[in-house]
């Protein structure tokens, strides 16, 4: 079942989103406040993707995103916001969101974003191939979608896992931001290439000994990133 949570306090907007998602074949779970959303997720553990409005009557969408990530690192999260400031986008991504959509948005754009994220969370992902990728001190299991560093499990979101997998499958190869965007977010992504930089920053926090002086994911200035110094 393709089940998705829609958290939006404005009922007319929520109804618009729900109608279009149902037309696209999704089963929806609705919430009007942050607390309702968190309760709904506990009652519906098979939800694969959550759409979170930022401006809510109780706790804001950023805090909901943080709490969801504390409960589940695998669920896909898209932030819905009427605000266009760059800092809002960066804040949403750094709190654990995988993507953002700025209101007003078209039904086609929203559905395409949801479809792409749903595939990355296990609803139709690409063949996995070899089960393990080992580049000490990291061991990645592509079947179980887990990553260990020095024997310690690292909790990654699906986007972070796919980013790390891309680098570990292409050691010492410089990858442009556009290549990374196409490989991880796929061709349906309509947003900005900036999303790559923010997610790299988030991934470094989790895997690097010192994120300010990364030794695993290095920056290729003016181009992109590569695995290794």
PyMOL commands that place a pseudoatom at each C-alpha (Angstrom):
pseudoatom trace, name=CA, resn=UNK, resi=1, chain=A, elem=C, hetatm=0, pos=[0.000, 0.000, 0.000]
pseudoatom trace, name=CA, resn=UNK, resi=2, chain=A, elem=C, hetatm=0, pos=[1.320, 3.460, -0.949]
pseudoatom trace, name=CA, resn=UNK, resi=3, chain=A, elem=C, hetatm=0, pos=[0.444, 5.399, 2.194]
pseudoatom trace, name=CA, resn=UNK, resi=4, chain=A, elem=C, hetatm=0, pos=[1.357, 9.029, 2.816]
pseudoatom trace, name=CA, resn=UNK, resi=5, chain=A, elem=C, hetatm=0, pos=[0.848, 11.466, 5.711]
pseudoatom trace, name=CA, resn=UNK, resi=6, chain=A, elem=C, hetatm=0, pos=[-0.411, 14.968, 4.886]
pseudoatom trace, name=CA, resn=UNK, resi=7, chain=A, elem=C, hetatm=0, pos=[0.156, 17.514, 7.670]
pseudoatom trace, name=CA, resn=UNK, resi=8, chain=A, elem=C, hetatm=0, pos=[-1.462, 20.839, 6.799]
pseudoatom trace, name=CA, resn=UNK, resi=9, chain=A, elem=C, hetatm=0, pos=[-3.506, 23.029, 9.144]
pseudoatom trace, name=CA, resn=UNK, resi=10, chain=A, elem=C, hetatm=0, pos=[-5.421, 24.846, 6.380]
pseudoatom trace, name=CA, resn=UNK, resi=11, chain=A, elem=C, hetatm=0, pos=[-8.247, 22.480, 5.506]
pseudoatom trace, name=CA, resn=UNK, resi=12, chain=A, elem=C, hetatm=0, pos=[-8.762, 23.737, 1.935]
pseudoatom trace, name=CA, resn=UNK, resi=13, chain=A, elem=C, hetatm=0, pos=[-5.087, 23.241, 1.076]
pseudoatom trace, name=CA, resn=UNK, resi=14, chain=A, elem=C, hetatm=0, pos=[-5.035, 19.835, 2.776]
pseudoatom trace, name=CA, resn=UNK, resi=15, chain=A, elem=C, hetatm=0, pos=[-8.125, 18.744, 0.832]
pseudoatom trace, name=CA, resn=UNK, resi=16, chain=A, elem=C, hetatm=0, pos=[-6.541, 19.905, -2.431]
pseudoatom trace, name=CA, resn=UNK, resi=17, chain=A, elem=C, hetatm=0, pos=[-3.379, 17.915, -1.721]
pseudoatom trace, name=CA, resn=UNK, resi=18, chain=A, elem=C, hetatm=0, pos=[-5.277, 14.815, -0.574]
pseudoatom trace, name=CA, resn=UNK, resi=19, chain=A, elem=C, hetatm=0, pos=[-7.559, 14.758, -3.624]
pseudoatom trace, name=CA, resn=UNK, resi=20, chain=A, elem=C, hetatm=0, pos=[-4.613, 14.896, -6.017]
pseudoatom trace, name=CA, resn=UNK, resi=21, chain=A, elem=C, hetatm=0, pos=[-2.626, 12.265, -4.136]
pseudoatom trace, name=CA, resn=UNK, resi=22, chain=A, elem=C, hetatm=0, pos=[-5.624, 9.921, -4.126]
pseudoatom trace, name=CA, resn=UNK, resi=23, chain=A, elem=C, hetatm=0, pos=[-5.994, 10.434, -7.881]
pseudoatom trace, name=CA, resn=UNK, resi=24, chain=A, elem=C, hetatm=0, pos=[-2.339, 9.386, -8.200]
pseudoatom trace, name=CA, resn=UNK, resi=25, chain=A, elem=C, hetatm=0, pos=[-3.051, 6.142, -6.326]
pseudoatom trace, name=CA, resn=UNK, resi=26, chain=A, elem=C, hetatm=0, pos=[-1.957, 7.035, -2.789]
pseudoatom trace, name=CA, resn=UNK, resi=27, chain=A, elem=C, hetatm=0, pos=[-3.718, 6.259, 0.486]
pseudoatom trace, name=CA, resn=UNK, resi=28, chain=A, elem=C, hetatm=0, pos=[-3.619, 9.355, 2.685]
pseudoatom trace, name=CA, resn=UNK, resi=29, chain=A, elem=C, hetatm=0, pos=[-3.515, 9.936, 6.431]
pseudoatom trace, name=CA, resn=UNK, resi=30, chain=A, elem=C, hetatm=0, pos=[-4.482, 13.498, 7.383]
pseudoatom trace, name=CA, resn=UNK, resi=31, chain=A, elem=C, hetatm=0, pos=[-3.412, 15.731, 10.269]
pseudoatom trace, name=CA, resn=UNK, resi=32, chain=A, elem=C, hetatm=0, pos=[-4.039, 19.388, 11.114]
pseudoatom trace, name=CA, resn=UNK, resi=33, chain=A, elem=C, hetatm=0, pos=[-1.494, 19.815, 13.935]
pseudoatom trace, name=CA, resn=UNK, resi=34, chain=A, elem=C, hetatm=0, pos=[1.985, 18.554, 14.685]
pseudoatom trace, name=CA, resn=UNK, resi=35, chain=A, elem=C, hetatm=0, pos=[0.832, 16.406, 17.596]
pseudoatom trace, name=CA, resn=UNK, resi=36, chain=A, elem=C, hetatm=0, pos=[-1.921, 14.852, 15.469]
pseudoatom trace, name=CA, resn=UNK, resi=37, chain=A, elem=C, hetatm=0, pos=[0.697, 13.999, 12.840]
pseudoatom trace, name=CA, resn=UNK, resi=38, chain=A, elem=C, hetatm=0, pos=[3.013, 12.300, 15.325]
pseudoatom trace, name=CA, resn=UNK, resi=39, chain=A, elem=C, hetatm=0, pos=[0.098, 10.298, 16.752]
pseudoatom trace, name=CA, resn=UNK, resi=40, chain=A, elem=C, hetatm=0, pos=[-1.025, 9.324, 13.248]
pseudoatom trace, name=CA, resn=UNK, resi=41, chain=A, elem=C, hetatm=0, pos=[2.461, 8.064, 12.393]
pseudoatom trace, name=CA, resn=UNK, resi=42, chain=A, elem=C, hetatm=0, pos=[2.587, 5.901, 15.508]
pseudoatom trace, name=CA, resn=UNK, resi=43, chain=A, elem=C, hetatm=0, pos=[-0.797, 4.451, 14.524]
pseudoatom trace, name=CA, resn=UNK, resi=44, chain=A, elem=C, hetatm=0, pos=[0.229, 3.995, 10.859]
pseudoatom trace, name=CA, resn=UNK, resi=45, chain=A, elem=C, hetatm=0, pos=[3.772, 2.576, 10.804]
pseudoatom trace, name=CA, resn=UNK, resi=46, chain=A, elem=C, hetatm=0, pos=[3.387, 1.692, 7.108]
pseudoatom trace, name=CA, resn=UNK, resi=47, chain=A, elem=C, hetatm=0, pos=[3.450, 5.377, 6.062]
pseudoatom trace, name=CA, resn=UNK, resi=48, chain=A, elem=C, hetatm=0, pos=[6.374, 5.787, 3.654]
pseudoatom trace, name=CA, resn=UNK, resi=49, chain=A, elem=C, hetatm=0, pos=[6.298, 9.535, 2.962]
pseudoatom trace, name=CA, resn=UNK, resi=50, chain=A, elem=C, hetatm=0, pos=[5.207, 12.557, 5.033]
pseudoatom trace, name=CA, resn=UNK, resi=51, chain=A, elem=C, hetatm=0, pos=[4.275, 15.985, 3.699]
pseudoatom trace, name=CA, resn=UNK, resi=52, chain=A, elem=C, hetatm=0, pos=[4.812, 18.550, 6.470]
pseudoatom trace, name=CA, resn=UNK, resi=53, chain=A, elem=C, hetatm=0, pos=[3.597, 22.132, 6.499]
pseudoatom trace, name=CA, resn=UNK, resi=54, chain=A, elem=C, hetatm=0, pos=[5.956, 24.467, 8.373]
pseudoatom trace, name=CA, resn=UNK, resi=55, chain=A, elem=C, hetatm=0, pos=[3.490, 26.953, 9.883]
pseudoatom trace, name=CA, resn=UNK, resi=56, chain=A, elem=C, hetatm=0, pos=[1.275, 25.035, 12.348]
pseudoatom trace, name=CA, resn=UNK, resi=57, chain=A, elem=C, hetatm=0, pos=[-0.903, 26.035, 15.332]
pseudoatom trace, name=CA, resn=UNK, resi=58, chain=A, elem=C, hetatm=0, pos=[1.071, 24.023, 17.916]
pseudoatom trace, name=CA, resn=UNK, resi=59, chain=A, elem=C, hetatm=0, pos=[4.636, 22.984, 17.067]
pseudoatom trace, name=CA, resn=UNK, resi=60, chain=A, elem=C, hetatm=0, pos=[6.207, 23.995, 13.774]
pseudoatom trace, name=CA, resn=UNK, resi=61, chain=A, elem=C, hetatm=0, pos=[7.000, 21.632, 10.923]
pseudoatom trace, name=CA, resn=UNK, resi=62, chain=A, elem=C, hetatm=0, pos=[10.725, 21.719, 11.667]
pseudoatom trace, name=CA, resn=UNK, resi=63, chain=A, elem=C, hetatm=0, pos=[10.128, 20.272, 15.141]
pseudoatom trace, name=CA, resn=UNK, resi=64, chain=A, elem=C, hetatm=0, pos=[7.751, 17.653, 13.716]
pseudoatom trace, name=CA, resn=UNK, resi=65, chain=A, elem=C, hetatm=0, pos=[10.469, 16.699, 11.241]
pseudoatom trace, name=CA, resn=UNK, resi=66, chain=A, elem=C, hetatm=0, pos=[13.046, 16.332, 14.044]
pseudoatom trace, name=CA, resn=UNK, resi=67, chain=A, elem=C, hetatm=0, pos=[10.711, 14.117, 16.074]
pseudoatom trace, name=CA, resn=UNK, resi=68, chain=A, elem=C, hetatm=0, pos=[9.866, 11.941, 13.083]
pseudoatom trace, name=CA, resn=UNK, resi=69, chain=A, elem=C, hetatm=0, pos=[13.551, 11.453, 12.361]
pseudoatom trace, name=CA, resn=UNK, resi=70, chain=A, elem=C, hetatm=0, pos=[14.083, 10.416, 15.988]
pseudoatom trace, name=CA, resn=UNK, resi=71, chain=A, elem=C, hetatm=0, pos=[11.401, 7.741, 15.510]
pseudoatom trace, name=CA, resn=UNK, resi=72, chain=A, elem=C, hetatm=0, pos=[12.155, 6.636, 11.935]
pseudoatom trace, name=CA, resn=UNK, resi=73, chain=A, elem=C, hetatm=0, pos=[15.179, 7.327, 9.749]
pseudoatom trace, name=CA, resn=UNK, resi=74, chain=A, elem=C, hetatm=0, pos=[13.656, 5.623, 6.700]
pseudoatom trace, name=CA, resn=UNK, resi=75, chain=A, elem=C, hetatm=0, pos=[10.484, 7.616, 6.099]
pseudoatom trace, name=CA, resn=UNK, resi=76, chain=A, elem=C, hetatm=0, pos=[10.643, 10.187, 3.306]
pseudoatom trace, name=CA, resn=UNK, resi=77, chain=A, elem=C, hetatm=0, pos=[9.874, 13.791, 4.317]
pseudoatom trace, name=CA, resn=UNK, resi=78, chain=A, elem=C, hetatm=0, pos=[8.841, 16.718, 2.121]
pseudoatom trace, name=CA, resn=UNK, resi=79, chain=A, elem=C, hetatm=0, pos=[8.373, 20.153, 3.672]
pseudoatom trace, name=CA, resn=UNK, resi=80, chain=A, elem=C, hetatm=0, pos=[5.477, 22.326, 2.437]
pseudoatom trace, name=CA, resn=UNK, resi=81, chain=A, elem=C, hetatm=0, pos=[6.031, 26.037, 2.901]
pseudoatom trace, name=CA, resn=UNK, resi=82, chain=A, elem=C, hetatm=0, pos=[4.661, 29.335, 1.640]
pseudoatom trace, name=CA, resn=UNK, resi=83, chain=A, elem=C, hetatm=0, pos=[7.947, 30.986, 2.467]
pseudoatom trace, name=CA, resn=UNK, resi=84, chain=A, elem=C, hetatm=0, pos=[10.699, 31.307, -0.132]
pseudoatom trace, name=CA, resn=UNK, resi=85, chain=A, elem=C, hetatm=0, pos=[13.626, 32.392, 2.045]
pseudoatom trace, name=CA, resn=UNK, resi=86, chain=A, elem=C, hetatm=0, pos=[16.747, 30.311, 1.512]
pseudoatom trace, name=CA, resn=UNK, resi=87, chain=A, elem=C, hetatm=0, pos=[17.180, 29.795, 5.260]
pseudoatom trace, name=CA, resn=UNK, resi=88, chain=A, elem=C, hetatm=0, pos=[13.811, 28.043, 5.562]
pseudoatom trace, name=CA, resn=UNK, resi=89, chain=A, elem=C, hetatm=0, pos=[14.830, 25.557, 2.885]
pseudoatom trace, name=CA, resn=UNK, resi=90, chain=A, elem=C, hetatm=0, pos=[18.211, 24.914, 4.498]
pseudoatom trace, name=CA, resn=UNK, resi=91, chain=A, elem=C, hetatm=0, pos=[16.644, 24.598, 7.969]
pseudoatom trace, name=CA, resn=UNK, resi=92, chain=A, elem=C, hetatm=0, pos=[14.138, 22.038, 6.725]
pseudoatom trace, name=CA, resn=UNK, resi=93, chain=A, elem=C, hetatm=0, pos=[16.812, 19.950, 5.063]
pseudoatom trace, name=CA, resn=UNK, resi=94, chain=A, elem=C, hetatm=0, pos=[19.174, 20.138, 8.020]
pseudoatom trace, name=CA, resn=UNK, resi=95, chain=A, elem=C, hetatm=0, pos=[16.437, 18.967, 10.418]
pseudoatom trace, name=CA, resn=UNK, resi=96, chain=A, elem=C, hetatm=0, pos=[16.044, 15.823, 8.333]
pseudoatom trace, name=CA, resn=UNK, resi=97, chain=A, elem=C, hetatm=0, pos=[13.746, 16.609, 5.396]
pseudoatom trace, name=CA, resn=UNK, resi=98, chain=A, elem=C, hetatm=0, pos=[14.534, 15.047, 2.030]
pseudoatom trace, name=CA, resn=UNK, resi=99, chain=A, elem=C, hetatm=0, pos=[12.905, 17.706, -0.129]
pseudoatom trace, name=CA, resn=UNK, resi=100, chain=A, elem=C, hetatm=0, pos=[10.781, 20.850, -0.028]
pseudoatom trace, name=CA, resn=UNK, resi=101, chain=A, elem=C, hetatm=0, pos=[7.937, 22.250, -2.135]
pseudoatom trace, name=CA, resn=UNK, resi=102, chain=A, elem=C, hetatm=0, pos=[7.092, 25.958, -2.065]
pseudoatom trace, name=CA, resn=UNK, resi=103, chain=A, elem=C, hetatm=0, pos=[3.445, 27.030, -2.210]
pseudoatom trace, name=CA, resn=UNK, resi=104, chain=A, elem=C, hetatm=0, pos=[1.752, 27.545, -4.557]
pseudoatom trace, name=CA, resn=UNK, resi=105, chain=A, elem=C, hetatm=0, pos=[2.642, 24.323, -6.360]
pseudoatom trace, name=CA, resn=UNK, resi=106, chain=A, elem=C, hetatm=0, pos=[1.011, 22.403, -9.179]
pseudoatom trace, name=CA, resn=UNK, resi=107, chain=A, elem=C, hetatm=0, pos=[-0.509, 18.941, -8.577]
pseudoatom trace, name=CA, resn=UNK, resi=108, chain=A, elem=C, hetatm=0, pos=[1.844, 17.523, -11.217]
pseudoatom trace, name=CA, resn=UNK, resi=109, chain=A, elem=C, hetatm=0, pos=[4.934, 18.878, -9.463]
pseudoatom trace, name=CA, resn=UNK, resi=110, chain=A, elem=C, hetatm=0, pos=[3.864, 17.630, -6.044]
pseudoatom trace, name=CA, resn=UNK, resi=111, chain=A, elem=C, hetatm=0, pos=[2.952, 14.164, -7.344]
pseudoatom trace, name=CA, resn=UNK, resi=112, chain=A, elem=C, hetatm=0, pos=[6.255, 13.871, -9.211]
pseudoatom trace, name=CA, resn=UNK, resi=113, chain=A, elem=C, hetatm=0, pos=[8.205, 14.780, -6.074]
pseudoatom trace, name=CA, resn=UNK, resi=114, chain=A, elem=C, hetatm=0, pos=[6.227, 12.276, -3.999]
pseudoatom trace, name=CA, resn=UNK, resi=115, chain=A, elem=C, hetatm=0, pos=[6.628, 9.532, -6.613]
pseudoatom trace, name=CA, resn=UNK, resi=116, chain=A, elem=C, hetatm=0, pos=[10.394, 10.003, -6.751]
pseudoatom trace, name=CA, resn=UNK, resi=117, chain=A, elem=C, hetatm=0, pos=[10.779, 10.052, -2.962]
pseudoatom trace, name=CA, resn=UNK, resi=118, chain=A, elem=C, hetatm=0, pos=[8.492, 7.036, -2.557]
pseudoatom trace, name=CA, resn=UNK, resi=119, chain=A, elem=C, hetatm=0, pos=[10.751, 5.022, -4.877]
pseudoatom trace, name=CA, resn=UNK, resi=120, chain=A, elem=C, hetatm=0, pos=[13.807, 6.010, -2.838]
pseudoatom trace, name=CA, resn=UNK, resi=121, chain=A, elem=C, hetatm=0, pos=[12.157, 4.828, 0.390]
pseudoatom trace, name=CA, resn=UNK, resi=122, chain=A, elem=C, hetatm=0, pos=[11.638, 1.346, -0.976]
pseudoatom trace, name=CA, resn=UNK, resi=123, chain=A, elem=C, hetatm=0, pos=[8.498, 1.643, -3.065]
pseudoatom trace, name=CA, resn=UNK, resi=124, chain=A, elem=C, hetatm=0, pos=[10.162, 0.590, -6.285]
pseudoatom trace, name=CA, resn=UNK, resi=125, chain=A, elem=C, hetatm=0, pos=[13.877, 1.196, -5.974]
pseudoatom trace, name=CA, resn=UNK, resi=126, chain=A, elem=C, hetatm=0, pos=[16.534, 0.108, -8.448]
pseudoatom trace, name=CA, resn=UNK, resi=127, chain=A, elem=C, hetatm=0, pos=[18.142, -3.352, -8.232]
pseudoatom trace, name=CA, resn=UNK, resi=128, chain=A, elem=C, hetatm=0, pos=[20.587, -3.613, -5.396]
pseudoatom trace, name=CA, resn=UNK, resi=129, chain=A, elem=C, hetatm=0, pos=[23.279, -5.852, -6.886]
pseudoatom trace, name=CA, resn=UNK, resi=130, chain=A, elem=C, hetatm=0, pos=[26.123, -6.722, -4.515]
pseudoatom trace, name=CA, resn=UNK, resi=131, chain=A, elem=C, hetatm=0, pos=[24.997, -6.922, -0.898]
pseudoatom trace, name=CA, resn=UNK, resi=132, chain=A, elem=C, hetatm=0, pos=[28.044, -5.275, 0.694]
pseudoatom trace, name=CA, resn=UNK, resi=133, chain=A, elem=C, hetatm=0, pos=[30.401, -2.427, -0.104]
pseudoatom trace, name=CA, resn=UNK, resi=134, chain=A, elem=C, hetatm=0, pos=[33.440, -2.260, 2.138]
pseudoatom trace, name=CA, resn=UNK, resi=135, chain=A, elem=C, hetatm=0, pos=[35.687, 0.809, 2.266]
pseudoatom trace, name=CA, resn=UNK, resi=136, chain=A, elem=C, hetatm=0, pos=[37.244, 0.844, 5.727]
pseudoatom trace, name=CA, resn=UNK, resi=137, chain=A, elem=C, hetatm=0, pos=[36.200, 2.066, 8.189]
pseudoatom trace, name=CA, resn=UNK, resi=138, chain=A, elem=C, hetatm=0, pos=[32.766, 1.796, 6.485]
pseudoatom trace, name=CA, resn=UNK, resi=139, chain=A, elem=C, hetatm=0, pos=[30.749, -1.310, 5.705]
pseudoatom trace, name=CA, resn=UNK, resi=140, chain=A, elem=C, hetatm=0, pos=[27.541, -0.822, 3.734]
pseudoatom trace, name=CA, resn=UNK, resi=141, chain=A, elem=C, hetatm=0, pos=[24.899, -3.513, 3.323]
pseudoatom trace, name=CA, resn=UNK, resi=142, chain=A, elem=C, hetatm=0, pos=[22.835, -2.577, 0.280]
pseudoatom trace, name=CA, resn=UNK, resi=143, chain=A, elem=C, hetatm=0, pos=[20.186, -5.219, 0.890]
pseudoatom trace, name=CA, resn=UNK, resi=144, chain=A, elem=C, hetatm=0, pos=[19.455, -4.213, 4.495]
pseudoatom trace, name=CA, resn=UNK, resi=145, chain=A, elem=C, hetatm=0, pos=[20.344, -0.569, 3.724]
pseudoatom trace, name=CA, resn=UNK, resi=146, chain=A, elem=C, hetatm=0, pos=[22.600, -0.232, 6.747]
pseudoatom trace, name=CA, resn=UNK, resi=147, chain=A, elem=C, hetatm=0, pos=[25.982, 1.441, 7.247]
pseudoatom trace, name=CA, resn=UNK, resi=148, chain=A, elem=C, hetatm=0, pos=[28.534, 0.713, 9.975]
pseudoatom trace, name=CA, resn=UNK, resi=149, chain=A, elem=C, hetatm=0, pos=[31.622, 2.765, 10.790]
pseudoatom trace, name=CA, resn=UNK, resi=150, chain=A, elem=C, hetatm=0, pos=[34.218, 0.908, 12.846]
pseudoatom trace, name=CA, resn=UNK, resi=151, chain=A, elem=C, hetatm=0, pos=[31.485, -1.581, 13.709]
pseudoatom trace, name=CA, resn=UNK, resi=152, chain=A, elem=C, hetatm=0, pos=[29.085, 1.096, 14.956]
pseudoatom trace, name=CA, resn=UNK, resi=153, chain=A, elem=C, hetatm=0, pos=[25.753, 1.565, 13.169]
pseudoatom trace, name=CA, resn=UNK, resi=154, chain=A, elem=C, hetatm=0, pos=[25.123, 5.004, 11.641]
pseudoatom trace, name=CA, resn=UNK, resi=155, chain=A, elem=C, hetatm=0, pos=[21.496, 6.127, 11.326]
pseudoatom trace, name=CA, resn=UNK, resi=156, chain=A, elem=C, hetatm=0, pos=[20.963, 7.579, 7.856]
pseudoatom trace, name=CA, resn=UNK, resi=157, chain=A, elem=C, hetatm=0, pos=[17.888, 8.781, 6.016]
pseudoatom trace, name=CA, resn=UNK, resi=158, chain=A, elem=C, hetatm=0, pos=[17.165, 7.164, 2.652]
pseudoatom trace, name=CA, resn=UNK, resi=159, chain=A, elem=C, hetatm=0, pos=[18.579, 10.153, 0.781]
pseudoatom trace, name=CA, resn=UNK, resi=160, chain=A, elem=C, hetatm=0, pos=[21.722, 10.138, 2.935]
pseudoatom trace, name=CA, resn=UNK, resi=161, chain=A, elem=C, hetatm=0, pos=[22.121, 6.393, 2.354]
pseudoatom trace, name=CA, resn=UNK, resi=162, chain=A, elem=C, hetatm=0, pos=[21.768, 6.812, -1.411]
pseudoatom trace, name=CA, resn=UNK, resi=163, chain=A, elem=C, hetatm=0, pos=[24.275, 9.679, -1.372]
pseudoatom trace, name=CA, resn=UNK, resi=164, chain=A, elem=C, hetatm=0, pos=[26.811, 7.639, 0.564]
pseudoatom trace, name=CA, resn=UNK, resi=165, chain=A, elem=C, hetatm=0, pos=[26.254, 4.631, -1.673]
pseudoatom trace, name=CA, resn=UNK, resi=166, chain=A, elem=C, hetatm=0, pos=[26.889, 6.761, -4.769]
pseudoatom trace, name=CA, resn=UNK, resi=167, chain=A, elem=C, hetatm=0, pos=[30.225, 7.931, -3.348]
pseudoatom trace, name=CA, resn=UNK, resi=168, chain=A, elem=C, hetatm=0, pos=[31.300, 4.487, -2.139]
pseudoatom trace, name=CA, resn=UNK, resi=169, chain=A, elem=C, hetatm=0, pos=[30.516, 3.002, -5.555]
pseudoatom trace, name=CA, resn=UNK, resi=170, chain=A, elem=C, hetatm=0, pos=[32.631, 5.715, -7.201]
pseudoatom trace, name=CA, resn=UNK, resi=171, chain=A, elem=C, hetatm=0, pos=[35.739, 6.136, -5.014]
pseudoatom trace, name=CA, resn=UNK, resi=172, chain=A, elem=C, hetatm=0, pos=[38.175, 8.891, -6.002]
pseudoatom trace, name=CA, resn=UNK, resi=173, chain=A, elem=C, hetatm=0, pos=[35.904, 10.002, -8.848]
pseudoatom trace, name=CA, resn=UNK, resi=174, chain=A, elem=C, hetatm=0, pos=[34.858, 13.648, -8.902]
pseudoatom trace, name=CA, resn=UNK, resi=175, chain=A, elem=C, hetatm=0, pos=[31.077, 13.870, -9.206]
pseudoatom trace, name=CA, resn=UNK, resi=176, chain=A, elem=C, hetatm=0, pos=[29.431, 17.098, -10.301]
pseudoatom trace, name=CA, resn=UNK, resi=177, chain=A, elem=C, hetatm=0, pos=[26.458, 18.458, -8.388]
pseudoatom trace, name=CA, resn=UNK, resi=178, chain=A, elem=C, hetatm=0, pos=[24.311, 17.793, -11.461]
pseudoatom trace, name=CA, resn=UNK, resi=179, chain=A, elem=C, hetatm=0, pos=[25.453, 14.139, -11.609]
pseudoatom trace, name=CA, resn=UNK, resi=180, chain=A, elem=C, hetatm=0, pos=[24.690, 13.687, -7.914]
pseudoatom trace, name=CA, resn=UNK, resi=181, chain=A, elem=C, hetatm=0, pos=[21.282, 15.322, -8.296]
pseudoatom trace, name=CA, resn=UNK, resi=182, chain=A, elem=C, hetatm=0, pos=[20.373, 13.062, -11.237]
pseudoatom trace, name=CA, resn=UNK, resi=183, chain=A, elem=C, hetatm=0, pos=[21.584, 9.885, -9.496]
pseudoatom trace, name=CA, resn=UNK, resi=184, chain=A, elem=C, hetatm=0, pos=[20.044, 10.452, -6.065]
pseudoatom trace, name=CA, resn=UNK, resi=185, chain=A, elem=C, hetatm=0, pos=[17.015, 12.679, -6.703]
pseudoatom trace, name=CA, resn=UNK, resi=186, chain=A, elem=C, hetatm=0, pos=[16.386, 11.374, -10.254]
pseudoatom trace, name=CA, resn=UNK, resi=187, chain=A, elem=C, hetatm=0, pos=[15.128, 13.251, -13.292]
pseudoatom trace, name=CA, resn=UNK, resi=188, chain=A, elem=C, hetatm=0, pos=[11.803, 14.254, -11.747]
pseudoatom trace, name=CA, resn=UNK, resi=189, chain=A, elem=C, hetatm=0, pos=[13.435, 16.730, -9.352]
pseudoatom trace, name=CA, resn=UNK, resi=190, chain=A, elem=C, hetatm=0, pos=[12.360, 20.304, -10.140]
pseudoatom trace, name=CA, resn=UNK, resi=191, chain=A, elem=C, hetatm=0, pos=[14.222, 22.094, -7.357]
pseudoatom trace, name=CA, resn=UNK, resi=192, chain=A, elem=C, hetatm=0, pos=[17.622, 23.687, -6.956]
pseudoatom trace, name=CA, resn=UNK, resi=193, chain=A, elem=C, hetatm=0, pos=[21.027, 22.016, -7.088]
pseudoatom trace, name=CA, resn=UNK, resi=194, chain=A, elem=C, hetatm=0, pos=[21.608, 23.620, -3.654]
pseudoatom trace, name=CA, resn=UNK, resi=195, chain=A, elem=C, hetatm=0, pos=[19.821, 20.610, -2.139]
pseudoatom trace, name=CA, resn=UNK, resi=196, chain=A, elem=C, hetatm=0, pos=[22.964, 18.563, -2.893]
pseudoatom trace, name=CA, resn=UNK, resi=197, chain=A, elem=C, hetatm=0, pos=[25.186, 20.853, -0.807]
pseudoatom trace, name=CA, resn=UNK, resi=198, chain=A, elem=C, hetatm=0, pos=[22.832, 20.838, 2.173]
pseudoatom trace, name=CA, resn=UNK, resi=199, chain=A, elem=C, hetatm=0, pos=[22.518, 17.054, 2.189]
pseudoatom trace, name=CA, resn=UNK, resi=200, chain=A, elem=C, hetatm=0, pos=[26.292, 16.629, 1.846]
pseudoatom trace, name=CA, resn=UNK, resi=201, chain=A, elem=C, hetatm=0, pos=[26.679, 18.886, 4.881]
pseudoatom trace, name=CA, resn=UNK, resi=202, chain=A, elem=C, hetatm=0, pos=[24.161, 16.758, 6.787]
pseudoatom trace, name=CA, resn=UNK, resi=203, chain=A, elem=C, hetatm=0, pos=[25.863, 13.507, 5.754]
pseudoatom trace, name=CA, resn=UNK, resi=204, chain=A, elem=C, hetatm=0, pos=[29.294, 14.800, 6.802]
pseudoatom trace, name=CA, resn=UNK, resi=205, chain=A, elem=C, hetatm=0, pos=[27.966, 15.524, 10.288]
pseudoatom trace, name=CA, resn=UNK, resi=206, chain=A, elem=C, hetatm=0, pos=[27.070, 11.838, 10.608]
pseudoatom trace, name=CA, resn=UNK, resi=207, chain=A, elem=C, hetatm=0, pos=[30.108, 10.134, 9.036]
pseudoatom trace, name=CA, resn=UNK, resi=208, chain=A, elem=C, hetatm=0, pos=[33.098, 12.449, 9.435]
pseudoatom trace, name=CA, resn=UNK, resi=209, chain=A, elem=C, hetatm=0, pos=[35.309, 12.566, 12.536]
pseudoatom trace, name=CA, resn=UNK, resi=210, chain=A, elem=C, hetatm=0, pos=[35.496, 16.330, 12.015]
pseudoatom trace, name=CA, resn=UNK, resi=211, chain=A, elem=C, hetatm=0, pos=[32.847, 17.669, 9.606]
pseudoatom trace, name=CA, resn=UNK, resi=212, chain=A, elem=C, hetatm=0, pos=[34.777, 20.945, 9.338]
pseudoatom trace, name=CA, resn=UNK, resi=213, chain=A, elem=C, hetatm=0, pos=[37.776, 19.035, 7.961]
pseudoatom trace, name=CA, resn=UNK, resi=214, chain=A, elem=C, hetatm=0, pos=[36.203, 16.157, 6.018]
pseudoatom trace, name=CA, resn=UNK, resi=215, chain=A, elem=C, hetatm=0, pos=[38.440, 13.254, 5.059]
pseudoatom trace, name=CA, resn=UNK, resi=216, chain=A, elem=C, hetatm=0, pos=[35.890, 11.011, 3.351]
pseudoatom trace, name=CA, resn=UNK, resi=217, chain=A, elem=C, hetatm=0, pos=[33.726, 13.328, 1.240]
pseudoatom trace, name=CA, resn=UNK, resi=218, chain=A, elem=C, hetatm=0, pos=[35.926, 16.092, -0.121]
pseudoatom trace, name=CA, resn=UNK, resi=219, chain=A, elem=C, hetatm=0, pos=[34.837, 19.200, -2.019]
pseudoatom trace, name=CA, resn=UNK, resi=220, chain=A, elem=C, hetatm=0, pos=[35.956, 19.690, -5.609]
pseudoatom trace, name=CA, resn=UNK, resi=221, chain=A, elem=C, hetatm=0, pos=[35.712, 23.463, -5.724]
pseudoatom trace, name=CA, resn=UNK, resi=222, chain=A, elem=C, hetatm=0, pos=[33.516, 24.860, -8.462]
pseudoatom trace, name=CA, resn=UNK, resi=223, chain=A, elem=C, hetatm=0, pos=[32.427, 21.376, -9.520]
pseudoatom trace, name=CA, resn=UNK, resi=224, chain=A, elem=C, hetatm=0, pos=[31.113, 18.997, -6.883]
pseudoatom trace, name=CA, resn=UNK, resi=225, chain=A, elem=C, hetatm=0, pos=[32.407, 16.317, -4.521]
pseudoatom trace, name=CA, resn=UNK, resi=226, chain=A, elem=C, hetatm=0, pos=[34.363, 13.068, -4.418]
pseudoatom trace, name=CA, resn=UNK, resi=227, chain=A, elem=C, hetatm=0, pos=[35.017, 10.174, -2.058]
pseudoatom trace, name=CA, resn=UNK, resi=228, chain=A, elem=C, hetatm=0, pos=[38.563, 10.432, -0.732]
pseudoatom trace, name=CA, resn=UNK, resi=229, chain=A, elem=C, hetatm=0, pos=[41.016, 13.266, -0.351]
for i in range(1, 229): cmd.bond("trace and resi %d" % i, "trace and resi %d" % (i + 1))
show_as sticks, trace
zoom trace
